[in-house]
Amino acid sequence: MKIKRIKIVLIAVLLTLAAYPVYATVTYTPPQPNMEQPVTFQVTNPSGIIIAGSVQWKFGDGTTASGPTTVIKTYNAAGTYLVEVTYNTAAGAPAWKTETIAITVYERRKITFTPNNPFVNQTVTLIAENFLSASIRWDFGDGTPPALLSNTVTHAFAWPATFLVRARDLGGASVANITASITTRIDTARRKITYSPAFPVVGRPVAFKAENFYTNKIKWDFGDGTPPVISSIDEAHIYLKPGTFAVRAWDWEGLYGEAQTRAIAVGEEKGPRAAFQISFIQLRFEDGKSYKVVAKDFRPLVAYADIKYEGTGLFQAQWLLDGQPFGNTTKAMPFSNFINIDSGKLPGLPTQMLGMHEVSLKILQPQADFQIPVIRYFVSAGAGPELRSVDVSILAAAGLEGMECSLEQDLLQAPSGSYAILSGNIQSRNITPVPWALLRIHVGSELVDQQLVKNLRPGEKREFITSIFNPSPDPKILYITFYDITKEPPALLFFRKLTLQQK
């Protein structure tokens, strides 16, 4: 009988232990939570015996919760936390049990950017990686207002410095500022200091120019001991003694970045000891004009160069016709004088080839740091443009994609790097039909368009349209000509010259 009683007691104890297990399981998801990311904790018992409402949670960061077996917790700082959960397993007398688990919270959010070492005004692409949302409050640290943007943004920094970029997750509600330091630098290769004249002398102004600088507010130091000045990209200075001076110029009035430097050699005063240099040059034809129309085989056609210079030396130059060498000029120059040279009177400039031709001068000695002007002449098949029997009128000028162009008398204005669309009429003044004609348009010496016109009757008016590309802000000459090509050689019926410049 004693043995049976002992067995019954043991069975009762085992049933009690099975009904009220000592250990429960604590789990959480996600397994590697990010800072400010919700973490779900759960405590479970293999037999499911945990008294509802009796669970006490301690999350290791000073915060607690009580009641449910499943809770959601968000950590506002990265680190490792010891989570403690206490639960009751008895419906009657409390049977409190405690379990612990360690959780590591990470801060995987970061800001990456390209390029890694950007220039001033260069577009930088910034990416908010591993963020919890797609709504990011960006502050670029350069004084521009913070903005609510996406995970990927672009920004350009306007001066050289180190900027602390901040990004806040969750639409700016995040308590964490994710940061990145971006250092911008100056592209010194693009900046340069130029000056004129090429050979400065004491007592004469030297014109300096800060080319391709980032701002128009320049701090100048001319290297001769005079105080620096704050000015624009163009500044003049007079040196009071000869020597070599280091001229420096800063962007942003000298507040940011390093200076651009250029050495300048200043010679003696003007007169016999002055450096040999050209101060003025003008190209023209014998009538003083920069443009001339002549008939085929006209001669002699001569170009002239009026030159003012300082000092004494040997002048060497090369005449250019349509960009190709045409003739050479060598002349000894007495000091401080004004001379005139010509392109050669025999046989003169060639007039056998019809159309537009350009004449210029390439100075070989002394060095010239200015652009040599270009003059032009047009060789016609007949006696000249005064024998017009066709009128070509331009009625309107327009640009592509909303760009504005304007036409006023002989001036066509269009933004550089864009097309000007010209429309107009061709009207015959002939008393007989023109079976075949050709409308030709040149920019400088370059033929940019030609249109064939068939059977133009007396008094008839035809519409035409053409496009002219304006590649740069430098003014250019536009030539419109109309030929009767049924004759041999073709007869020039119309000629007009316009100036094409930036609007």
Secondary structure, 3 states (H helix, E strand, C coil): CHHHHHHHHHHHHHHHHHHCCCCCEEEEECCCCECCCEEEEEEECCCCCCCCCCEEEECCCCCEEEECCEEEEECCCCEEEEEEEEEECCCCCCCEEEEEEEEEEECCCEEEEECCCCECCCEEEEEEECCCCCCEEEECCCCCCCEEECCEEEEECCCCCEEEEEEECHHHCCCCCEEEEEECECCCCCCEEEEECCCCECCCEEEEEEECCCCCCEEEECCCCCCCEEECCEEEEECCCCEEEEEEEECHHHCCCCCEEEEEEEECCCCCCCCCEEEEEEEEECCCCCEEEEECCCCCCCEEEEEEEECCEEEEEEEEECCEEEEEEEEEECCCEEEEEECCCCCCCCCCCCEEEEEEEEEEECCCCCCCCCEEEEEECCCCHHHCCEEEEEEEEEEHHHCCCEEECCEEEECCCEEEEEEEEEEECCCCCEEEEEEEEEECCEEEEEEEEEEECCCCEEEEEEEEEECCCCCEEEEEEEEECCCCCCEEEEEEEEEEEEC
